Amino acid sequence: MKILLTTSPGLEDFVETEIKEHNIKITSIEKKPFNTKGLILITTDSGLNLISKKLLKLRSIYFILELLHIFKISDTNPLNDIRSNFYDIDFKKLEKARSFRVTTSRTGLHSFISRDVQIEAGSVIVQRYGLNVELKNPEIIVRANIYDKLCVAGFQINREDLSNRNKAFTMKTSLKGSIAYAMIKLACITNTRQVNILDPFCGTGTILLEAAFSHPNAVIYGSDAFEKPYQVAIKNIENKKLRTRVHIQQCDAAELTKHFERNFFCTIISNLPFGAQLSKKADLRILYARFLKESYEILEPGACMVILILKKHILFELLKTSKKFSIEREINIKMGPLKPSIFKIRKA
């Protein structure tokens, strides 16, 4: 059996490591199959129900797809290729289903759009199985993903994006949980003693929630200067009944020493503002400089910081000038059209 896992491009290694940590029995694993970042293809001899239960516990992935068929599409008549191949695929689960929908992810340049694929594949399924198309709440989700000149067909195992499982309340700018998980893993936080973790740009609380899940002995602190995400974060924390372990306040990340003791945190993990949520007059360089200066004071000696940043040239300039932190690792990822980087830096 072949199963396709999806994640953010750049996080494939974290998925592989998490599969090993969970002792999930697989016979092979391929990162970036179909020459596409953000995908992991695994094969297994385990039954679908058993392997699915284990995969659904992973924090680094978004969707799980049971693969049924992979075929090439031509430049001359790609939609006809999709239609003819969908007549030949054995969609056994659909025999007892009442409704379905087709969902498509597409990478590459094509003469068609994703909706065209969904219409062609969906019409074949309606003809073959007589099912109703239900876009909002289908019984079964059929995937027809296009990766350049390949079409990958199968069933989507999980209905909702797994990266949102911790949050009942979100905003458009909310960080995906799988990215937060990768950042927390990169920090290499010890579980042998109680530690203090801070996210000073906590937004709606994604990193706070993932840190609380990953490190039950840690005390988590969060702050944000903006009222709306701060209030959403409180709701998310209360929804998970974590108020005794996760402490949050509204304050400026440029004034951390006014709110926290020096040498208090074992690590800081944060998604730095990209600039979209700041005023036009705001200077990211000044904000980042103050944040780094304040972080240096409240971190333990030799502690590390893991940050997600879009404009990394600013970080390079500031680190070169201050010499208070050194870069240990850089991971380039992709979030929709944006290409930020995760940095692990250590206090000198």
C-alpha positions in Angstrom: 0.0 0.0 0.0 1.2 3.5 -0.9 0.4 6.5 1.2 1.1 10.1 0.4 1.7 12.6 3.3 1.6 16.4 2.8 3.5 19.1 4.8 5.0 22.5 4.2 7.8 22.4 1.6 11.0 22.3 3.6 9.7 20.2 6.5 10.1 16.8 4.9 13.0 15.7 7.2 10.8 16.5 10.3 8.1 14.1 8.9 10.6 11.3 8.4 12.0 11.7 11.9 8.6 11.8 13.5 7.6 8.6 11.6 10.6 6.9 13.1 9.9 8.3 16.6 6.4 6.8 16.5 7.8 3.4 15.4 5.4 3.4 12.4 6.1 0.3 10.4 6.9 1.2 6.8 8.8 -0.6 4.1 10.1 2.5 2.3 9.9 6.3 2.4 10.6 8.8 -0.4 10.8 12.5 0.3 9.8 15.0 -2.4 8.3 12.3 -4.7 7.1 13.4 -8.2 9.9 16.0 -7.8 7.6 18.0 -5.5 8.5 19.5 -2.2 6.1 19.1 0.7 5.3 15.5 -0.1 6.4 12.2 1.5 5.6 8.9 -0.1 5.6 5.8 2.1 4.8 2.2 1.5 3.6 -0.2 4.2 2.4 -3.7 4.6 0.1 -2.7 7.5 -3.6 -2.4 7.1 -5.1 1.0 6.2 -7.0 1.3 9.5 -4.0 0.5 11.6 -1.5 2.7 9.7 -4.0 5.6 9.5 -4.5 5.7 13.3 -0.8 6.0 13.8 -0.3 8.6 11.0 -3.2 10.7 12.4 -1.1 11.3 15.5 1.8 13.0 13.6 2.2 16.7 14.3 4.3 17.5 11.2 1.8 16.7 8.5 -1.4 18.1 7.0 -3.2 15.4 5.0 -3.0 11.7 4.5 -3.8 10.2 1.1 -4.3 6.6 0.2 -2.9 6.3 -3.3 -4.9 4.2 -5.9 -3.3 5.2 -9.2 -0.6 7.3 -10.7 -0.6 8.1 -14.4 0.8 10.6 -16.9 -1.1 13.3 -18.6 -0.3 14.7 -22.0 0.2 18.2 -23.2 -2.3 17.8 -26.1 -5.4 16.6 -24.2 -4.7 16.3 -20.4 -8.3 16.5 -19.3 -9.2 13.6 -21.6 -6.3 11.6 -20.0 -7.7 12.3 -16.6 -11.2 11.3 -17.6 -10.2 8.0 -19.3 -8.0 6.9 -16.4 -10.7 7.6 -13.8 -12.9 5.2 -15.7 -10.3 2.5 -15.0 -9.5 3.1 -11.3 -11.2 0.8 -8.8 -12.8 3.2 -6.3 -14.1 0.4 -4.1 -15.0 2.6 -1.2 -17.4 4.5 -3.4 -19.6 1.5 -3.9 -21.3 1.9 -0.5 -21.0 5.7 -0.2 -23.8 8.2 -0.7 -21.8 11.4 -1.5 -18.3 12.5 -2.5 -16.3 15.4 -3.7 -13.1 15.7 -5.7 -10.3 17.9 -4.3 -7.2 18.9 -6.3 -3.8 20.2 -5.5 -1.8 21.3 -8.5 1.8 22.3 -9.1 3.3 23.2 -12.5 2.1 25.1 -15.5 -1.0 23.7 -17.3 -3.6 24.7 -19.8 -6.3 23.9 -17.3 -7.2 24.9 -13.7 -7.9 22.7 -10.7 -11.6 23.1 -11.1 -11.4 21.5 -14.6 -9.8 18.4 -13.1 -12.5 18.2 -10.4 -15.2 18.5 -13.0 -13.8 15.8 -15.3 -12.9 13.3 -12.5 -16.2 14.0 -10.6 -18.4 13.4 -13.7 -16.8 10.0 -14.2 -17.5 9.0 -10.6 -21.1 10.2 -10.9 -21.6 8.1 -14.0 -19.9 5.0 -12.6 -21.3 5.0 -9.1 -24.4 7.3 -9.2 -23.3 9.3 -6.2 -24.3 12.8 -5.2 -21.6 15.5 -5.2 -21.5 17.2 -1.8 -18.9 20.0 -1.5 -19.3 20.9 2.2 -19.7 17.6 3.9 -19.0 14.7 1.6 -18.9 11.1 2.9 -15.7 10.5 0.9 -13.1 12.9 -0.5 -11.4 11.8 -3.7 -8.1 13.4 -4.5 -6.9 14.1 -8.0 -3.6 15.9 -7.5 -1.6 17.2 -10.5 2.2 17.3 -10.2 3.5 18.7 -13.4 2.8 15.8 -15.9 1.5 13.3 -13.4 -1.9 12.8 -11.9 -2.1 11.1 -8.5 -5.5 9.7 -7.6 -6.7 8.4 -4.2 -8.7 8.9 -1.1 -8.1 11.6 1.5 -8.1 9.9 4.9 -8.5 13.0 7.2 -11.2 15.5 6.5 -9.6 18.5 8.2 -6.1 19.8 8.0 -4.2 18.2 10.9 -2.2 21.4 11.6 -5.4 23.0 12.9 -6.3 20.3 15.4 -5.2 22.3 18.5 -7.0 25.5 17.6 -10.7 26.2 17.9 -10.2 29.8 16.9 -7.9 31.1 14.1 -7.1 34.2 12.0 -5.8 34.5 8.5 -2.3 35.2 9.9 -2.3 32.2 12.2 0.8 30.0 11.9 0.2 26.4 10.9 0.7 23.9 13.7 3.0 21.7 11.7 5.5 24.6 11.2 5.2 25.3 15.0 6.0 21.7 15.7 9.1 21.7 13.5 10.3 24.9 15.2 9.8 23.3 18.7 11.7 20.1 17.6 14.5 22.2 16.2 14.9 23.9 19.7 15.9 20.5 21.2 14.1 21.3 24.5 15.0 18.9 27.4 12.4 16.9 29.2 14.7 16.1 32.1 13.9 19.3 34.0 11.2 22.0 34.2 11.9 24.6 31.6 10.5 28.0 30.7 9.6 28.7 27.0 8.6 32.0 25.5 6.8 33.1 22.3 6.9 36.9 22.4 5.0 37.2 19.1 2.5 34.5 20.0 -0.4 35.6 17.7 -3.3 33.2 18.1 -1.2 30.8 20.2 -0.1 28.1 17.8 3.4 27.7 19.2 2.2 27.9 22.7 -0.3 25.0 22.2 2.3 22.9 20.3 4.9 23.5 23.0 2.4 22.5 25.7 1.6 19.3 23.9 5.2 18.4 23.1 6.6 19.3 26.5 4.2 18.5 29.4 6.7 19.5 32.0 7.5 22.9 30.6 6.0 26.2 31.6 4.9 28.2 28.6 4.8 32.0 28.3 3.4 34.0 25.5 2.8 37.7 24.7 1.6 39.8 21.8 1.3 43.5 21.3 -1.9 43.3 19.3 -5.3 43.0 21.0 -7.2 40.8 18.6 -4.7 37.9 18.2 -4.0 38.1 22.0 -7.7 37.6 22.7 -7.9 34.7 20.3 -4.9 33.1 21.9 -6.6 33.3 25.3 -9.6 31.5 23.9 -7.5 28.8 22.4 -5.6 28.2 25.6 -8.8 28.1 27.7 -10.4 25.8 25.1 -7.6 23.3 25.8 -7.7 23.9 29.6 -4.1 25.0 29.7 -4.3 28.2 31.7 -2.3 26.7 34.6 0.6 25.9 32.3 0.4 28.6 29.6 0.7 32.2 30.8 -0.1 34.9 28.3 0.0 38.7 28.5 -0.3 41.6 26.1 3.0 43.4 25.8 5.6 44.7 23.4 8.4 42.3 22.3 10.7 45.3 22.3 10.3 45.6 26.1 10.6 42.1 27.3 12.9 42.9 30.2 10.1 45.0 31.8 8.0 41.8 32.1 10.4 38.9 32.5 13.5 38.2 34.6 16.9 38.0 33.1 18.3 34.5 32.3 14.8 33.1 32.8 14.0 31.2 29.6 15.7 28.1 28.2 14.5 29.0 24.7 12.4 31.5 22.7 10.4 30.2 19.8 8.5 32.7 17.7 7.1 33.7 14.3 8.5 37.2 13.8 6.1 39.7 12.2 6.5 39.7 8.4 5.3 43.3 8.3 1.8 42.8 7.0 0.2 43.3 10.5 2.3 46.4 11.3 1.6 50.0 10.4 3.3 51.4 7.3 5.5 53.6 9.5 6.8 50.6 11.4 10.5 49.7 10.8 11.1 46.0 11.0 14.8 46.5 11.4 14.2 48.6 14.6 11.7 46.1 15.9 14.0 43.1 15.3 17.0 44.9 16.8 15.1 45.6 20.0 13.7 42.1 20.1 17.1 40.5 19.8 18.6 42.9 22.4 15.8 42.1 24.9 15.9 38.3 24.1 19.6 38.2 24.9 18.9 39.5 28.4 16.1 37.1 29.3 17.6 33.9 27.8 19.7 31.6 29.9 23.5 31.5 29.1 24.1 29.5 26.0 20.4 29.2 25.3 19.0 29.0 21.8 16.2 30.8 19.9 14.2 29.5 17.0 12.5 32.1 14.8 10.6 32.2 11.6 11.4 35.2 9.5 10.6 36.4 6.0 13.2 39.2 5.5 16.3 37.3 6.6 18.7 39.9 5.3 17.7 42.0 8.2 18.6 39.2 10.6 22.0 38.7 9.0 22.8 42.4 9.3 21.7 42.6 12.9 23.6 39.5 14.0 26.7 40.6 12.2 26.6 43.9 14.1 25.6 42.8 17.6 27.6 39.5 17.7 25.4 38.3 20.5 24.0 35.4 18.7 25.4 32.8 16.2 23.4 31.0 13.6 23.4 27.2 14.0 20.9 26.2 11.3 18.7 27.7 8.6 15.7 25.9 7.0 14.0 27.4 4.0 10.3 26.7 3.8 7.3 27.7 1.8 4.0 29.1 3.1 1.7 29.6 0.2 3.4 32.3 -2.0 5.8 33.3 0.8 9.2 31.8 1.3 10.3 32.4 4.9 13.2 30.7 6.8 13.4 29.1 10.2 16.6 30.0 12.0 18.1 28.4 15.1 20.4 30.9 16.7 22.4 30.6 20.0 23.2 33.1 22.6 26.9 33.8 22.6 
